[in-house]
Amino acid sequence: MLILRCSDVVDREELEKAREELVRTANQDEIQHVLVDLRHTYLALSSYDQVEFSGSNHKHLPFGTDLAILIDADDPDIQEYETIETAGMDRGLDLLVFTDQKEAEKWLRAS
């Protein structure tokens, strides 16, 4: 399992770079389970860009990659993350949003 932690503020360019590094690492080390920790992170993207980015992950990530996105339970954008989850799943990506790290890791181990 790979855990990817993000900085305080993340824009589209940073997400693209992080995904490129994730793909490189996942292919080298045959990693299929990824926890993206977005707690205490502000996504400086429009709602459209968030959904488009999430929905395009299936084109970049190795087949069978499971993504758990970890957010704060009191994140004011929780509904946007649910939309991101739906966009990824609609395109065949195993992606779920969690507010509890143990639950996220449990789901990834079971996948």
Contacts in CASP RR format, 6 or more apart in sequence:
PFRMAT RR
TARGET T0000
AUTHOR 0000-0000-0000
METHOD contacts of the structure
MODEL  1
MLILRCSDVVDREELEKAREELVRTANQDEIQHVLVDLRHTYLALSSYDQ
VEFSGSNHKHLPFGTDLAILIDADDPDIQEYETIETAGMDRGLDLLVFTD
QKEAEKWLRAS
1 31 0 8 1.000
1 33 0 8 1.000
1 34 0 8 1.000
1 35 0 8 1.000
1 105 0 8 1.000
1 108 0 8 1.000
1 109 0 8 1.000
2 22 0 8 1.000
2 25 0 8 1.000
2 26 0 8 1.000
2 29 0 8 1.000
2 31 0 8 1.000
2 33 0 8 1.000
2 34 0 8 1.000
2 35 0 8 1.000
3 34 0 8 1.000
3 35 0 8 1.000
3 37 0 8 1.000
4 18 0 8 1.000
4 22 0 8 1.000
4 34 0 8 1.000
4 35 0 8 1.000
4 36 0 8 1.000
4 37 0 8 1.000
5 37 0 8 1.000
6 14 0 8 1.000
6 18 0 8 1.000
6 36 0 8 1.000
6 37 0 8 1.000
6 38 0 8 1.000
6 41 0 8 1.000
7 14 0 8 1.000
7 41 0 8 1.000
8 40 0 8 1.000
8 41 0 8 1.000
8 42 0 8 1.000
9 41 0 8 1.000
9 42 0 8 1.000
9 44 0 8 1.000
10 18 0 8 1.000
10 38 0 8 1.000
10 41 0 8 1.000
10 42 0 8 1.000
10 43 0 8 1.000
10 44 0 8 1.000
10 45 0 8 1.000
11 43 0 8 1.000
11 44 0 8 1.000
11 45 0 8 1.000
12 45 0 8 1.000
12 49 0 8 1.000
12 53 0 8 1.000
15 45 0 8 1.000
15 53 0 8 1.000
16 53 0 8 1.000
19 57 0 8 1.000
19 60 0 8 1.000
19 61 0 8 1.000
22 34 0 8 1.000
22 61 0 8 1.000
23 60 0 8 1.000
23 61 0 8 1.000
23 62 0 8 1.000
25 31 0 8 1.000
26 32 0 8 1.000
26 34 0 8 1.000
26 61 0 8 1.000
26 62 0 8 1.000
26 65 0 8 1.000
27 62 0 8 1.000
31 65 0 8 1.000
32 62 0 8 1.000
32 64 0 8 1.000
32 65 0 8 1.000
32 66 0 8 1.000
32 111 0 8 1.000
33 65 0 8 1.000
33 66 0 8 1.000
33 68 0 8 1.000
33 108 0 8 1.000
33 109 0 8 1.000
33 111 0 8 1.000
34 65 0 8 1.000
34 66 0 8 1.000
34 67 0 8 1.000
34 68 0 8 1.000
34 108 0 8 1.000
35 68 0 8 1.000
35 70 0 8 1.000
35 101 0 8 1.000
35 104 0 8 1.000
35 105 0 8 1.000
35 108 0 8 1.000
36 67 0 8 1.000
36 68 0 8 1.000
36 69 0 8 1.000
36 70 0 8 1.000
37 70 0 8 1.000
37 101 0 8 1.000
38 69 0 8 1.000
38 70 0 8 1.000
38 71 0 8 1.000
39 70 0 8 1.000
39 71 0 8 1.000
39 72 0 8 1.000
40 72 0 8 1.000
43 50 0 8 1.000
43 77 0 8 1.000
45 53 0 8 1.000
47 80 0 8 1.000
47 83 0 8 1.000
50 80 0 8 1.000
50 83 0 8 1.000
50 84 0 8 1.000
51 83 0 8 1.000
51 84 0 8 1.000
51 87 0 8 1.000
52 87 0 8 1.000
54 84 0 8 1.000
54 85 0 8 1.000
54 87 0 8 1.000
54 88 0 8 1.000
54 93 0 8 1.000
54 95 0 8 1.000
55 87 0 8 1.000
55 88 0 8 1.000
55 90 0 8 1.000
55 91 0 8 1.000
55 93 0 8 1.000
56 91 0 8 1.000
57 67 0 8 1.000
57 88 0 8 1.000
57 91 0 8 1.000
57 93 0 8 1.000
57 95 0 8 1.000
58 88 0 8 1.000
58 91 0 8 1.000
58 92 0 8 1.000
58 93 0 8 1.000
61 67 0 8 1.000
61 93 0 8 1.000
64 94 0 8 1.000
65 93 0 8 1.000
65 94 0 8 1.000
66 94 0 8 1.000
66 95 0 8 1.000
66 107 0 8 1.000
66 108 0 8 1.000
66 111 0 8 1.000
67 93 0 8 1.000
67 94 0 8 1.000
67 95 0 8 1.000
67 96 0 8 1.000
68 95 0 8 1.000
68 96 0 8 1.000
68 97 0 8 1.000
68 98 0 8 1.000
68 104 0 8 1.000
68 105 0 8 1.000
68 107 0 8 1.000
68 108 0 8 1.000
69 81 0 8 1.000
69 84 0 8 1.000
69 85 0 8 1.000
69 95 0 8 1.000
69 96 0 8 1.000
69 97 0 8 1.000
69 98 0 8 1.000
70 97 0 8 1.000
70 98 0 8 1.000
70 99 0 8 1.000
70 101 0 8 1.000
70 104 0 8 1.000
71 78 0 8 1.000
71 81 0 8 1.000
71 97 0 8 1.000
71 98 0 8 1.000
71 99 0 8 1.000
72 99 0 8 1.000
73 99 0 8 1.000
73 100 0 8 1.000
75 81 0 8 1.000
75 99 0 8 1.000
81 97 0 8 1.000
82 97 0 8 1.000
84 95 0 8 1.000
84 97 0 8 1.000
85 95 0 8 1.000
85 96 0 8 1.000
85 97 0 8 1.000
88 95 0 8 1.000
89 95 0 8 1.000
94 111 0 8 1.000
96 104 0 8 1.000
96 107 0 8 1.000
98 104 0 8 1.000
98 107 0 8 1.000
END
